Amino acid sequence: MEFLVRTENLLPVDTPAATRDELKAGERARAVELREAGILKRLWRVPGRNATVGLYEAEDPAALHDALASLPMFPWMDVTVEALATHPQER
């Protein structure tokens, strides 16, 4: 199944720089792992916001949740997920 995932980072602005740097590095490393596993297909930044839009592929919604929850920033993310279905014109 494919999913369109929108995330916004809500990490408090007073988070120490060292903690921010550690979380960013962890996010990058985990994103590489999710790409290598074929779960994270595409990722875009949203200009002007601390947000992303991603195309993910997972066996089911529970597997997607597990993948998203494995991200170091997950506790500070606002996440919106849309399951995608193939349009008849794409067949």
C-alpha positions in Angstrom: 0.0 0.0 0.0 1.1 3.5 -0.7 0.6 6.4 1.7 1.0 10.2 1.4 2.4 11.3 4.8 2.6 14.9 5.9 4.7 15.7 9.0 5.3 18.9 10.8 8.1 19.2 13.4 6.8 20.6 16.7 10.1 20.3 18.7 10.0 23.2 21.2 12.1 26.2 20.1 14.0 26.2 23.4 15.4 22.7 22.7 19.2 22.9 23.1 21.2 23.0 19.9 23.1 19.8 20.7 19.8 17.9 21.2 18.5 19.3 17.9 21.7 18.2 16.1 21.5 14.8 17.6 17.8 14.4 16.5 18.5 15.6 13.0 21.4 13.1 12.6 19.2 10.3 13.9 16.4 11.3 11.5 18.8 11.3 8.5 20.2 7.9 9.5 16.7 6.3 10.0 15.4 7.8 6.7 18.3 6.1 4.9 17.4 2.8 6.5 13.7 3.3 5.5 14.7 4.1 1.9 16.9 1.0 1.8 14.0 -1.1 3.1 11.8 0.3 0.3 9.4 2.0 2.8 10.3 5.6 2.1 9.9 6.3 -1.6 10.1 10.1 -1.9 10.5 13.0 0.5 9.8 16.7 -0.1 10.3 19.7 2.2 7.5 22.2 2.5 9.0 25.7 1.9 8.6 28.1 4.8 7.7 25.5 7.3 9.5 22.8 9.3 7.4 20.2 7.5 7.7 17.4 4.9 5.6 15.4 2.5 6.6 11.9 1.9 5.5 8.9 -0.2 5.7 5.7 1.8 5.0 2.1 0.9 4.1 -0.4 3.6 2.3 -3.7 3.9 -0.5 -2.1 5.8 -1.3 0.9 8.1 0.1 -0.8 11.1 3.5 -1.4 9.3 3.5 2.3 8.3 2.8 3.4 11.9 5.7 1.2 13.1 8.0 2.9 10.5 6.9 6.4 11.4 7.2 5.7 15.1 10.8 4.5 14.6 11.8 8.1 13.6 13.7 9.9 16.4 11.5 13.0 15.9 8.2 11.1 16.1 7.3 12.3 19.6 7.4 15.9 18.3 5.7 15.3 15.0 2.2 16.2 13.9 1.5 13.5 11.3 -1.3 13.2 8.7 -1.6 10.0 6.6 -3.6 9.4 3.5 -3.9 5.9 2.1 -3.5 6.0 -1.7 -5.3 3.9 -4.3 -4.5 3.5 -7.9 -6.6 5.6 -10.2 -8.3 3.7 -13.1 -6.5 5.9 -15.6 -3.2 4.6 -14.3 -3.9 1.0 -15.2 
